[in-house]
């Protein structure tokens, strides 16, 4: 058995001496012609940092980012078998991809996948990326396994009654036989002039409804039987998105010094708990 590591691609002639461990101790010489080609491109996960064979986990409604590092095979003397030609052949529905590098694409590139699973995409998914070395023609592909956990019960809320007695209506929605279905859970009175709403970003268990006509923010509990658990305070200027989204359970509006950090109010929103 002959073992040797070649540091460069090309054609080589290897002479091998073969000894015969017998009484005559004869030896023979053999000449081998060897053609060394570049190795295949190499893969590694840059984000998240974990082994390639480990499942990448995500959650419905939460953004996922996957950065696959692709290293070109070395050809010797500082040369590389690149830029590697890359293609995403299998990806979850809704995922986007782009190529990036650190300024030396011939040596290393990244395949970046961004995906936010919807509330109907819990379960197992595959992500397959193909790589082709341009000089040697060596091709390699990798299949990454993704597992998306359920985020909970998807909800939708809408407000109505601007200028009059406002109401927030909550719906539970899902998918049956490929069709999206909606079921009304409850309609909750929230005050005068409901103009917009946001949900608590931490757990979604409270809904905050701006009611300028009543002078503040109504807080609606979304678990169990939805109900208004924080009546709109009267007699103060509305600051609807102040402390409401920052602290769960606030029923009074507080002013903020950074309005740009406050979510934009909507007439309807969808989330899950």
Buried (B, 14 or more C-beta within 10 A) or exposed (E): EEEEEEEEBEEEEEEEEEEEEEEEEEEEEEEEEEEBBBBBBBBEBBBEEEEEEEEBEBBBBEEBEBBBBBBBBBBEEEBBBBBBEBEBEBBBEEBEBEBEBEEEBBBBBBBBBBBBBBBBBBEEBEBEBBBBBEBBEBEBBBEBBBEBEBBBBBBBBBBBBBEEBBBBBBBBBEEEEEEEEEEEBBEBBBBBBBBBBBBBEEBBBBBBBBBBBBBBBBBBBBEEEBEBBBBBBEEEEBBBBBBBBBEBEBBBBEEBEEEEEBBEBBEBBBBBB
